[in-house]
Amino acid sequence: MSILVTGSTGAIGSQVVDGLATRHATVHALTRNPDKARFPKGVRAVAGEMTDVESMRAALQGIDTLFLLNAVVADEVTQALITLNLAREAGIQRIVYFSVQNSDAFADVPHFAGKYTVERAIEQFNLPATVLRPSYFMQNDAMMKGALENGVYPMPLGELGVSMVDTRDIAEIAVTSLLRREQSATPLPREVIELIGPDAITGRDAAAIWSELLGKPVAYGGNDLVGFEKNMAGRAPSWSAYDIRLMLARFQSDGMLPKPGSLDIMTGILGHAPRSYREFARETAASWHAAS
């Protein structure tokens, strides 16, 4: 029995590979450059690219379980549907698909709508899959060190709250879901698991937490989406900056809040409560202090 992990070198995929290796699973890690990849002992690096059909056919040979994660890129839907269909052709009956919270609701946000398209294909073909729907990653905020140390929390989350999730909790549940499907004698029914944190954090909440932990005033930068898009477009493709702007607009108008029971489901799978934003921020602030 073997598991293919796509997105294996990214923030989530690398943790999933590590977690599976720790649990002694047979892991194949998809990567464009196997010679440069650094994976745990026993993990097999497999060459492949999701828009290269023949490389994906080869990568899926002999695979029993697929972790389908692909980056937010302009051709994300094409990548995911090609891989999903090739997995169907290969007879793979154990799939974990990495989607996003509110994929079914934020129809105007490109990468949300794209992931929901893949979810609809999974449903239409009655594929035995776990669909993971994570919220905004807490760890995204670790990239704001410069702004935070200069006294500003810059992400325009709005006033309704976002139930951010720690990537470590995401990876733990992904590993558990993959192994449960891998080890089942028969394919398991389709399911959707929402991955969230215990608190709905607003922009002002985040600023207040960082202010306390950094021991200096940190102000919320406000809800200016035009300015955010302009700033992001200076360091990312314009389509990506606009996509994220549309996501943040929905955060501001709707929030990013969990469905009833989601926290209990996560706690049951993890065996502990999901990590809070304050816990994440405390650890991150301590690591910055130790490195200074």
C-alpha positions as a Markdown table, in Angstrom:
| # | Residue | x | y | z |
|---|---|---|---|---|
| 1 | Met | 0.0 | 0.0 | 0.0 |
| 2 | Ser | 1.4 | 3.4 | -1.0 |
| 3 | Ile | 0.4 | 7.0 | -0.7 |
| 4 | Leu | 1.3 | 9.7 | -3.3 |
| 5 | Val | 1.6 | 13.2 | -1.8 |
| 6 | Thr | 1.3 | 16.1 | -4.3 |
| 7 | Gly | 2.4 | 19.6 | -3.2 |
| 8 | Ser | 5.0 | 17.7 | -1.2 |
| 9 | Thr | 7.5 | 20.5 | -0.7 |
| 10 | Gly | 5.0 | 23.2 | 0.3 |
| 11 | Ala | 4.0 | 24.4 | 3.8 |
| 12 | Ile | 1.3 | 21.7 | 4.2 |
| 13 | Gly | 2.6 | 18.9 | 1.9 |
| 14 | Ser | 6.0 | 18.8 | 3.6 |
| 15 | Gln | 4.4 | 18.4 | 7.0 |
| 16 | Val | 2.1 | 15.7 | 5.6 |
| 17 | Val | 5.1 | 13.8 | 4.2 |
| 18 | Asp | 6.9 | 14.1 | 7.5 |
| 19 | Gly | 3.9 | 12.9 | 9.5 |
| 20 | Leu | 3.3 | 9.9 | 7.2 |
| 21 | Ala | 7.0 | 8.9 | 7.3 |
| 22 | Thr | 6.9 | 9.1 | 11.1 |
| 23 | Arg | 3.9 | 6.7 | 11.0 |
| 24 | His | 5.9 | 4.3 | 8.8 |
| 25 | Ala | 3.7 | 4.7 | 5.8 |
| 26 | Thr | 5.0 | 4.0 | 2.3 |
| 27 | Val | 5.2 | 7.5 | 0.8 |
| 28 | His | 5.8 | 8.7 | -2.7 |
| 29 | Ala | 6.4 | 12.5 | -2.8 |
| 30 | Leu | 5.7 | 14.3 | -6.1 |
| 31 | Thr | 8.2 | 16.9 | -7.0 |
| 32 | Arg | 9.5 | 18.6 | -10.2 |
| 33 | Asn | 13.1 | 18.1 | -9.1 |
| 34 | Pro | 13.6 | 14.7 | -7.3 |
| 35 | Asp | 17.4 | 15.2 | -7.3 |
| 36 | Lys | 17.1 | 18.4 | -5.2 |
| 37 | Ala | 14.3 | 17.3 | -2.9 |
| 38 | Arg | 15.1 | 16.5 | 0.8 |
| 39 | Phe | 12.6 | 14.1 | 2.3 |
| 40 | Pro | 12.7 | 11.9 | 5.4 |
| 41 | Lys | 14.4 | 8.5 | 5.1 |
| 42 | Gly | 12.3 | 6.0 | 3.3 |
| 43 | Val | 10.2 | 8.6 | 1.3 |
| 44 | Arg | 10.5 | 8.1 | -2.4 |
| 45 | Ala | 10.8 | 11.3 | -4.5 |
| 46 | Val | 8.8 | 11.0 | -7.7 |
| 47 | Ala | 9.2 | 13.2 | -10.7 |
| 48 | Gly | 6.0 | 14.8 | -12.0 |
| 49 | Glu | 4.2 | 18.0 | -12.9 |
| 50 | Met | 0.4 | 18.2 | -12.8 |
| 51 | Thr | 0.1 | 19.6 | -16.4 |
| 52 | Asp | 2.4 | 16.9 | -17.7 |
| 53 | Val | 0.0 | 14.1 | -18.2 |
| 54 | Glu | 2.5 | 11.3 | -18.9 |
| 55 | Ser | 4.5 | 12.2 | -15.8 |
| 56 | Met | 1.4 | 12.0 | -13.7 |
| 57 | Arg | 0.3 | 8.7 | -15.2 |
| 58 | Ala | 3.7 | 7.3 | -14.3 |
| 59 | Ala | 3.6 | 8.9 | -10.8 |
| 60 | Leu | 0.2 | 7.3 | -10.1 |
| 61 | Gln | 1.2 | 3.8 | -11.1 |
| 62 | Gly | 1.0 | 1.4 | -8.1 |
| 63 | Ile | -0.5 | 4.1 | -5.9 |
| 64 | Asp | -3.4 | 3.2 | -3.5 |
| 65 | Thr | -4.0 | 6.5 | -1.8 |
| 66 | Leu | -3.7 | 10.1 | -3.2 |
| 67 | Phe | -3.3 | 13.3 | -1.3 |
| 68 | Leu | -4.3 | 15.9 | -3.9 |
| 69 | Leu | -3.0 | 19.4 | -3.0 |
| 70 | Asn | -2.1 | 21.9 | -5.6 |
| 71 | Ala | -1.0 | 25.5 | -5.2 |
| 72 | Val | -3.1 | 28.6 | -5.9 |
| 73 | Val | -1.9 | 29.2 | -9.5 |
| 74 | Ala | -3.6 | 30.5 | -12.6 |
| 75 | Asp | -4.2 | 27.0 | -14.0 |
| 76 | Glu | -5.1 | 25.4 | -10.6 |
| 77 | Val | -8.4 | 23.8 | -11.8 |
| 78 | Thr | -6.7 | 22.3 | -14.8 |
| 79 | Gln | -4.0 | 20.8 | -12.7 |
| 80 | Ala | -6.4 | 19.4 | -10.1 |
| 81 | Leu | -8.9 | 17.9 | -12.6 |
| 82 | Ile | -6.2 | 16.3 | -14.7 |
| 83 | Thr | -4.7 | 14.6 | -11.6 |
| 84 | Leu | -8.1 | 13.6 | -10.3 |
| 85 | Asn | -9.2 | 12.1 | -13.6 |
| 86 | Leu | -5.9 | 10.2 | -14.0 |
| 87 | Ala | -6.4 | 8.9 | -10.5 |
| 88 | Arg | -9.8 | 7.6 | -11.5 |
| 89 | Glu | -8.3 | 6.0 | -14.6 |
| 90 | Ala | -5.7 | 4.3 | -12.4 |
| 91 | Gly | -8.5 | 2.9 | -10.1 |
| 92 | Ile | -7.4 | 4.8 | -7.0 |
| 93 | Gln | -10.3 | 4.5 | -4.5 |
| 94 | Arg | -8.7 | 6.4 | -1.6 |
| 95 | Ile | -8.4 | 10.2 | -2.0 |
| 96 | Val | -7.9 | 13.2 | 0.3 |
| 97 | Tyr | -8.5 | 16.5 | -1.5 |
| 98 | Phe | -7.2 | 19.8 | -0.1 |
| 99 | Ser | -9.9 | 22.4 | -0.7 |
| 100 | Val | -10.7 | 25.6 | 1.3 |
| 101 | Gln | -13.3 | 26.7 | 3.9 |
| 102 | Asn | -16.4 | 28.3 | 2.3 |
| 103 | Ser | -15.5 | 27.0 | -1.2 |
| 104 | Asp | -19.2 | 26.5 | -1.7 |
| 105 | Ala | -20.1 | 30.0 | -0.7 |
| 106 | Phe | -17.4 | 32.4 | -2.0 |
| 107 | Ala | -18.3 | 31.9 | -5.7 |
| 108 | Asp | -16.7 | 35.2 | -6.7 |
| 109 | Val | -13.3 | 34.3 | -5.4 |
| 110 | Pro | -11.3 | 32.5 | -8.1 |
| 111 | His | -9.3 | 30.0 | -6.0 |
| 112 | Phe | -12.4 | 29.2 | -3.8 |
| 113 | Ala | -14.6 | 28.6 | -6.9 |
| 114 | Gly | -11.9 | 26.5 | -8.5 |
| 115 | Lys | -11.6 | 24.2 | -5.5 |
| 116 | Tyr | -15.3 | 23.9 | -5.3 |
| 117 | Thr | -15.3 | 22.8 | -9.0 |
| 118 | Val | -13.0 | 19.9 | -8.0 |
| 119 | Glu | -15.3 | 19.1 | -5.1 |
| 120 | Arg | -18.2 | 18.9 | -7.5 |
| 121 | Ala | -16.3 | 16.5 | -9.7 |
| 122 | Ile | -15.6 | 14.3 | -6.6 |
| 123 | Glu | -19.3 | 14.3 | -5.8 |
| 124 | Gln | -20.5 | 13.8 | -9.3 |
| 125 | Phe | -18.3 | 10.7 | -9.8 |
| 126 | Asn | -19.0 | 9.5 | -6.3 |
| 127 | Leu | -15.3 | 9.2 | -5.5 |
| 128 | Pro | -14.4 | 7.8 | -2.1 |
| 129 | Ala | -12.7 | 10.9 | -0.8 |
| 130 | Thr | -12.1 | 13.1 | 2.3 |
| 131 | Val | -12.4 | 16.8 | 1.4 |
| 132 | Leu | -10.5 | 19.0 | 3.7 |
| 133 | Arg | -11.7 | 22.6 | 3.9 |
| 134 | Pro | -9.1 | 24.7 | 5.9 |
| 135 | Ser | -9.6 | 28.3 | 6.9 |
| 136 | Tyr | -6.9 | 31.0 | 6.5 |
| 137 | Phe | -3.6 | 29.7 | 7.8 |
| 138 | Met | -2.3 | 31.3 | 11.0 |
| 139 | Gln | 1.2 | 30.9 | 9.7 |
| 140 | Asn | 0.5 | 33.4 | 6.9 |
| 141 | Asp | 0.8 | 36.0 | 9.6 |
| 142 | Ala | 4.4 | 35.0 | 10.5 |
| 143 | Met | 5.4 | 36.6 | 7.2 |
| 144 | Met | 4.4 | 40.0 | 8.5 |
| 145 | Lys | 7.3 | 40.3 | 11.0 |
| 146 | Gly | 8.5 | 43.6 | 9.6 |
| 147 | Ala | 5.1 | 45.3 | 9.7 |
| 148 | Leu | 4.3 | 44.0 | 13.1 |
| 149 | Glu | 7.6 | 45.1 | 14.5 |
| 150 | Asn | 6.9 | 48.5 | 13.0 |
| 151 | Gly | 3.6 | 48.6 | 14.9 |
| 152 | Val | 1.0 | 47.6 | 12.3 |
| 153 | Tyr | -1.0 | 44.5 | 11.7 |
| 154 | Pro | -1.5 | 44.9 | 7.9 |
| 155 | Met | -3.9 | 42.1 | 6.9 |
| 156 | Pro | -7.4 | 43.7 | 6.3 |
| 157 | Leu | -9.5 | 40.9 | 7.9 |
| 158 | Gly | -12.4 | 43.1 | 8.7 |
| 159 | Glu | -14.6 | 43.2 | 11.8 |
| 160 | Leu | -16.6 | 39.9 | 11.6 |
| 161 | Gly | -13.8 | 37.4 | 12.4 |
| 162 | Val | -11.8 | 34.7 | 10.7 |
| 163 | Ser | -11.5 | 31.3 | 12.4 |
| 164 | Met | -7.8 | 30.9 | 11.4 |
| 165 | Val | -6.3 | 27.4 | 11.6 |
| 166 | Asp | -2.7 | 26.3 | 12.5 |
| 167 | Thr | -1.0 | 24.4 | 9.7 |
| 168 | Arg | 0.2 | 21.8 | 12.2 |
| 169 | Asp | -3.5 | 20.9 | 12.9 |
| 170 | Ile | -4.2 | 20.7 | 9.2 |
| 171 | Ala | -1.3 | 18.4 | 8.6 |
| 172 | Glu | -2.2 | 16.1 | 11.6 |
| 173 | Ile | -5.8 | 15.7 | 10.3 |
| 174 | Ala | -4.6 | 15.2 | 6.7 |
| 175 | Val | -2.2 | 12.4 | 7.9 |
| 176 | Thr | -4.9 | 10.8 | 10.0 |
| 177 | Ser | -7.4 | 10.9 | 7.1 |
| 178 | Leu | -4.9 | 9.4 | 4.6 |
| 179 | Leu | -4.0 | 6.6 | 7.0 |
| 180 | Arg | -7.6 | 5.8 | 7.8 |
| 181 | Arg | -8.4 | 5.5 | 4.1 |
| 182 | Glu | -5.2 | 3.6 | 3.3 |
| 183 | Gln | -5.7 | 1.1 | 6.1 |
| 184 | Ser | -9.4 | 0.4 | 5.4 |
| 185 | Ala | -10.2 | -2.9 | 3.8 |
| 186 | Thr | -12.8 | -1.2 | 1.6 |
| 187 | Pro | -13.1 | 2.4 | 0.2 |
| 188 | Leu | -14.7 | 4.7 | 2.8 |
| 189 | Pro | -17.7 | 7.0 | 2.1 |
| 190 | Arg | -17.1 | 10.6 | 0.9 |
| 191 | Glu | -16.8 | 13.2 | 3.7 |
| 192 | Val | -16.1 | 16.9 | 4.2 |
| 193 | Ile | -14.1 | 18.1 | 7.2 |
| 194 | Glu | -13.9 | 21.8 | 8.0 |
| 195 | Leu | -10.5 | 22.8 | 9.5 |
| 196 | Ile | -10.7 | 25.9 | 11.7 |
| 197 | Gly | -9.3 | 27.4 | 14.9 |
| 198 | Pro | -11.2 | 27.9 | 18.2 |
| 199 | Asp | -11.5 | 31.7 | 17.8 |
| 200 | Ala | -12.9 | 34.1 | 15.2 |
| 201 | Ile | -10.1 | 36.7 | 14.9 |
| 202 | Thr | -10.8 | 40.2 | 13.6 |
| 203 | Gly | -8.1 | 42.6 | 12.4 |
| 204 | Arg | -8.3 | 44.5 | 15.7 |
| 205 | Asp | -8.1 | 41.2 | 17.7 |
| 206 | Ala | -5.0 | 40.2 | 15.9 |
| 207 | Ala | -3.4 | 43.6 | 16.4 |
| 208 | Ala | -4.2 | 43.5 | 20.2 |
| 209 | Ile | -2.7 | 40.0 | 20.6 |
| 210 | Trp | 0.5 | 41.0 | 18.8 |
| 211 | Ser | 0.7 | 44.3 | 20.8 |
| 212 | Glu | 0.5 | 42.3 | 24.0 |
| 213 | Leu | 3.1 | 39.6 | 23.0 |
| 214 | Leu | 5.6 | 42.0 | 21.4 |
| 215 | Gly | 5.3 | 44.5 | 24.3 |
| 216 | Lys | 4.7 | 47.5 | 22.0 |
| 217 | Pro | 1.7 | 49.2 | 20.5 |
| 218 | Val | 0.4 | 47.4 | 17.3 |
| 219 | Ala | -2.4 | 49.1 | 15.4 |
| 220 | Tyr | -4.8 | 47.5 | 12.9 |
| 221 | Gly | -4.0 | 48.8 | 9.5 |
| 222 | Gly | -7.7 | 49.0 | 8.5 |
| 223 | Asn | -9.9 | 47.7 | 5.8 |
| 224 | Asp | -8.5 | 49.3 | 2.7 |
| 225 | Leu | -8.6 | 46.7 | 0.0 |
| 226 | Val | -7.5 | 48.9 | -2.8 |
| 227 | Gly | -4.3 | 49.7 | -1.0 |
| 228 | Phe | -3.8 | 46.1 | -0.1 |
| 229 | Glu | -4.1 | 45.0 | -3.7 |
| 230 | Lys | -1.8 | 47.7 | -4.9 |
| 231 | Asn | 0.9 | 46.7 | -2.4 |
| 232 | Met | 0.6 | 43.0 | -3.1 |
| 233 | Ala | 0.7 | 43.5 | -6.8 |
| 234 | Gly | 4.2 | 44.9 | -6.3 |
| 235 | Arg | 5.5 | 41.5 | -5.2 |
| 236 | Ala | 3.0 | 39.0 | -6.8 |
| 237 | Pro | 1.2 | 38.6 | -10.1 |
| 238 | Ser | -1.7 | 41.0 | -10.6 |
| 239 | Trp | -4.3 | 38.1 | -10.9 |
| 240 | Ser | -3.1 | 36.7 | -7.5 |
| 241 | Ala | -3.3 | 40.1 | -5.8 |
| 242 | Tyr | -6.8 | 40.6 | -7.1 |
| 243 | Asp | -7.8 | 37.1 | -6.1 |
| 244 | Ile | -6.7 | 37.7 | -2.5 |
| 245 | Arg | -8.4 | 41.1 | -2.5 |
| 246 | Leu | -11.7 | 39.4 | -3.4 |
| 247 | Met | -11.2 | 36.8 | -0.6 |
| 248 | Leu | -10.5 | 39.6 | 1.9 |
| 249 | Ala | -13.7 | 41.4 | 0.7 |
| 250 | Arg | -15.7 | 38.3 | 1.6 |
| 251 | Phe | -13.9 | 38.1 | 5.0 |
| 252 | Gln | -15.1 | 41.7 | 5.5 |
| 253 | Ser | -18.6 | 41.2 | 4.3 |
| 254 | Asp | -19.3 | 37.6 | 5.6 |
| 255 | Gly | -16.5 | 36.6 | 8.0 |
| 256 | Met | -14.9 | 33.2 | 7.8 |
| 257 | Leu | -16.8 | 31.3 | 10.5 |
| 258 | Pro | -17.2 | 27.6 | 11.1 |
| 259 | Lys | -20.3 | 25.5 | 10.6 |
| 260 | Pro | -21.9 | 24.1 | 13.8 |
| 261 | Gly | -20.0 | 21.1 | 15.2 |
| 262 | Ser | -16.8 | 21.7 | 13.2 |
| 263 | Leu | -14.6 | 22.3 | 16.3 |
| 264 | Asp | -15.9 | 19.2 | 18.0 |
| 265 | Ile | -15.1 | 17.1 | 14.9 |
| 266 | Met | -11.6 | 18.5 | 14.7 |
| 267 | Thr | -11.0 | 17.9 | 18.4 |
| 268 | Gly | -12.1 | 14.3 | 18.1 |
| 269 | Ile | -9.8 | 13.6 | 15.2 |
| 270 | Leu | -6.8 | 15.4 | 16.8 |
| 271 | Gly | -7.3 | 14.1 | 20.3 |
| 272 | His | -6.7 | 17.7 | 21.5 |
| 273 | Ala | -8.3 | 21.1 | 21.0 |
| 274 | Pro | -7.1 | 22.9 | 17.8 |
| 275 | Arg | -4.4 | 25.5 | 18.5 |
| 276 | Ser | -5.5 | 29.0 | 19.1 |
| 277 | Tyr | -4.2 | 32.1 | 17.3 |
| 278 | Arg | -2.8 | 33.4 | 20.6 |
| 279 | Glu | -0.8 | 30.2 | 21.0 |
| 280 | Phe | 0.6 | 30.5 | 17.5 |
| 281 | Ala | 1.4 | 34.2 | 18.0 |
| 282 | Arg | 3.1 | 33.5 | 21.3 |
| 283 | Glu | 5.4 | 30.8 | 19.8 |
| 284 | Thr | 6.1 | 33.0 | 16.8 |
| 285 | Ala | 7.0 | 36.0 | 18.9 |
| 286 | Ala | 9.2 | 33.9 | 21.1 |
| 287 | Ser | 11.1 | 32.5 | 18.1 |
| 288 | Trp | 11.7 | 36.1 | 16.8 |
| 289 | His | 13.0 | 37.1 | 20.2 |
| 290 | Ala | 15.3 | 34.1 | 20.4 |
| 291 | Ala | 16.7 | 34.8 | 16.9 |
| 292 | Ser | 17.4 | 38.5 | 17.6 |
